[in-house]
Amino acid sequence: LAGKQLVFWKASDCDKSPLAYWNPEFMLAELTPSRDKFIVTNALINGKPFRAQLSTATITTVLTLDAARPLGFDKDAPGVEPSSLSSDNYVYRVDTLEIGDLMVKNAKLRVADMGFRDDRPKTGSHLPEQDDRFPDILIGVDFLLANRVLVANSQGYLYFTYNGGTIFQTQAPTDEQELQTPEDVPQNDGGGVPQPES
């Protein structure tokens, strides 16, 4: 996406051959089934599992409020800052965020109430339940700018390599500035630098 290109490939006789043709030092994340055909994988935040969905409609990666609460999120806690992207959006730092082979330490994430709830009472219960199709994390355009990504549905893998810059951006761009590309962003601005697992 950083190169302003989307390329579609049809896999043929690829089996489990690596498809990251542009770089042999790639990272992998396993895709998980989605009834709605979304691009979904698993993520770990501070060692806890969460459902993550790729979203080109989301300008910056966002952690849902319901997912953030079990991690100890409190909007009034020291260190939690408001995000300029929207009201009732906050910036929250986590110790580690892992997506497949990618690990980002001290990552700052945007937290927002995305309204991903099914409030209809289920059979045998009067309590609302969260639909398991809803993601805990929307992986946004910031991730796609910082990484070159190939979605291999035929293999069930997400291939990606790090381009550079901040992976997770938490503030709105100014009128003069689009989302920062890898060339624009210093490496130590708090968004985290990836550390592939050994």
C-alpha positions as CSV (number, residue, x, y, z in Angstrom):
1,L,0.0,0.0,0.0
2,A,2.9,2.3,0.6
3,G,3.7,2.0,-3.1
4,K,0.0,2.9,-3.9
5,Q,-0.6,-0.5,-5.5
6,L,-3.0,-3.4,-5.0
7,V,-2.1,-6.5,-7.0
8,F,-4.3,-9.6,-7.3
9,W,-2.8,-13.0,-8.0
10,K,-4.4,-16.3,-8.7
11,A,-2.4,-19.1,-7.0
12,S,-1.7,-22.2,-9.0
13,D,0.2,-25.2,-7.9
14,C,1.8,-23.2,-5.1
15,D,1.1,-25.7,-2.3
16,K,3.1,-24.4,0.7
17,S,5.8,-22.6,-1.3
18,P,6.7,-19.2,0.2
19,L,4.8,-16.5,-1.8
20,A,6.7,-13.4,-0.5
21,Y,8.7,-13.2,-3.7
22,W,10.0,-9.7,-3.0
23,N,11.9,-10.7,0.2
24,P,13.0,-14.1,1.6
25,E,13.0,-12.7,5.1
26,F,9.3,-12.5,5.5
27,M,7.0,-12.8,8.5
28,L,3.9,-15.0,8.6
29,A,0.5,-14.9,10.4
30,E,-2.0,-17.7,10.1
31,L,-5.5,-16.7,8.8
32,T,-8.5,-17.8,10.7
33,P,-11.9,-18.7,9.2
34,S,-14.4,-15.9,8.7
35,R,-18.0,-16.5,7.9
36,D,-18.2,-13.1,6.3
37,K,-15.0,-13.6,4.2
38,F,-13.1,-10.9,6.1
39,I,-9.3,-11.1,6.4
40,V,-8.9,-12.3,10.0
41,T,-6.0,-13.5,12.1
42,N,-5.1,-13.9,15.7
43,A,-3.1,-11.4,17.8
44,L,-1.6,-11.5,21.3
45,I,-1.6,-8.4,23.4
46,N,0.4,-8.8,26.6
47,G,0.1,-12.5,26.0
48,K,-3.7,-12.6,25.8
49,P,-5.4,-13.8,22.5
50,F,-7.5,-11.4,20.4
51,R,-9.3,-11.6,17.1
52,A,-7.8,-9.2,14.6
53,Q,-9.3,-8.1,11.2
54,L,-7.5,-6.3,8.4
55,S,-9.5,-3.2,7.5
56,T,-8.6,-0.7,4.7
57,A,-11.6,1.4,5.8
58,T,-9.9,2.1,9.2
59,I,-7.3,4.9,9.0
60,T,-5.4,3.7,12.1
61,T,-5.4,0.5,13.9
62,V,-7.9,0.4,16.7
63,L,-8.4,-1.8,19.8
64,T,-12.1,-2.0,20.8
65,L,-13.0,-0.8,24.2
66,D,-14.4,-4.2,25.2
67,A,-11.1,-5.8,24.3
68,A,-9.0,-3.1,26.1
69,R,-10.8,-3.4,29.4
70,P,-9.5,-6.9,30.4
71,L,-6.0,-5.5,29.7
72,G,-6.6,-2.9,32.4
73,F,-7.6,0.0,30.3
74,D,-9.0,3.0,32.1
75,K,-9.5,6.3,30.3
76,D,-8.7,8.1,33.5
77,A,-5.5,6.2,34.3
78,P,-2.1,8.0,34.2
79,G,-0.5,7.7,30.8
80,V,-3.8,7.3,28.9
81,E,-4.2,10.2,26.4
82,P,-7.0,11.4,24.2
83,S,-6.6,10.7,20.5
84,S,-7.3,13.5,18.0
85,L,-9.0,11.1,15.6
86,S,-12.3,11.3,17.3
87,S,-14.0,12.1,20.6
88,D,-14.0,9.2,23.1
89,N,-10.9,7.8,21.4
90,Y,-7.8,7.2,23.6
91,V,-4.2,6.3,23.2
92,Y,-3.2,3.3,25.3
93,R,0.3,1.7,25.6
94,V,0.6,-2.1,25.8
95,D,3.7,-4.0,26.7
96,T,3.7,-6.3,23.6
97,L,1.5,-6.8,20.5
98,E,2.1,-9.9,18.4
99,I,0.7,-10.7,15.0
100,G,2.2,-14.0,13.8
101,D,5.9,-13.6,13.7
102,L,5.7,-9.9,14.4
103,M,6.3,-8.5,17.9
104,V,6.0,-4.8,18.7
105,K,7.1,-3.8,22.2
106,N,5.7,-0.7,24.0
107,A,3.1,-0.2,21.3
108,K,0.7,2.7,21.5
109,L,-2.8,1.8,20.3
110,R,-6.0,3.7,19.7
111,V,-8.9,2.5,21.8
112,A,-12.5,3.2,20.9
113,D,-15.9,1.8,21.4
114,M,-16.7,0.4,18.0
115,G,-20.2,-0.8,18.9
116,F,-19.5,-4.4,17.9
117,R,-22.2,-5.9,19.9
118,D,-25.3,-8.0,19.3
119,D,-27.7,-6.8,21.9
120,R,-30.5,-9.2,20.8
121,P,-31.3,-11.7,23.6
122,K,-30.2,-15.2,22.8
123,T,-32.4,-18.2,23.2
124,G,-32.6,-19.3,26.8
125,S,-31.0,-16.0,28.1
126,H,-32.0,-12.4,28.5
127,L,-28.4,-11.2,28.6
128,P,-26.8,-9.7,25.4
129,E,-23.9,-11.6,24.0
130,Q,-21.0,-10.4,21.8
131,D,-21.1,-12.0,18.3
132,D,-17.9,-14.0,17.7
133,R,-17.7,-12.6,14.2
134,F,-16.8,-9.2,15.5
135,P,-13.1,-8.3,15.8
136,D,-11.3,-7.2,18.9
137,I,-8.7,-5.2,16.8
138,L,-9.1,-3.6,13.4
139,I,-5.7,-3.5,11.7
140,G,-5.8,-0.3,9.8
141,V,-4.1,1.5,6.9
142,D,-1.2,2.5,9.2
143,F,-0.1,-1.2,9.4
144,L,-0.5,-1.6,5.6
145,L,1.7,1.5,5.0
146,A,4.4,0.2,7.4
147,N,4.4,-3.3,5.9
148,R,4.2,-4.9,2.5
149,V,1.5,-7.5,2.8
150,L,0.3,-10.5,0.8
151,V,-2.9,-12.3,1.7
152,A,-2.6,-15.9,0.6
153,N,-6.1,-17.3,1.1
154,S,-5.1,-20.5,-0.8
155,Q,-2.5,-21.2,1.9
156,G,-4.2,-19.7,4.9
157,Y,-1.4,-17.3,5.6
158,L,-0.7,-13.6,5.7
159,Y,2.8,-12.7,4.4
160,F,4.4,-9.4,5.4
161,T,7.7,-7.6,5.5
162,Y,8.5,-4.4,7.4
163,N,8.9,-1.3,5.2
164,G,9.9,1.1,8.1
165,G,8.3,3.8,10.2
166,T,5.6,3.6,12.9
167,I,3.3,0.6,12.5
168,F,0.5,1.8,14.7
169,Q,-0.4,5.5,14.5
170,T,-2.8,7.1,17.0
171,Q,-3.4,10.7,16.0
172,A,-5.2,12.2,13.0
173,P,-3.1,13.7,10.2
174,T,-3.2,17.4,9.8
175,D,-4.8,19.1,6.7
176,E,-1.3,19.3,5.1
177,Q,-0.4,15.8,5.9
178,E,-1.7,12.4,4.9
179,L,-1.0,9.3,7.0
180,Q,2.8,9.2,7.5
181,T,4.6,6.8,5.2
182,P,7.7,5.0,6.3
183,E,10.0,7.7,4.9
184,D,8.3,10.4,7.1
185,V,8.3,8.7,10.4
186,P,11.2,8.6,12.9
187,Q,11.8,5.2,14.5
188,N,11.5,6.3,18.1
189,D,8.2,8.1,18.3
190,G,6.5,5.5,20.5
191,G,4.6,3.5,17.9
192,G,6.9,0.6,18.2
193,V,9.5,-1.1,16.1
194,P,8.9,-4.7,15.1
195,Q,11.0,-7.4,16.6
196,P,10.5,-10.8,14.7
197,E,10.4,-13.8,17.0
198,S,13.4,-16.1,16.8
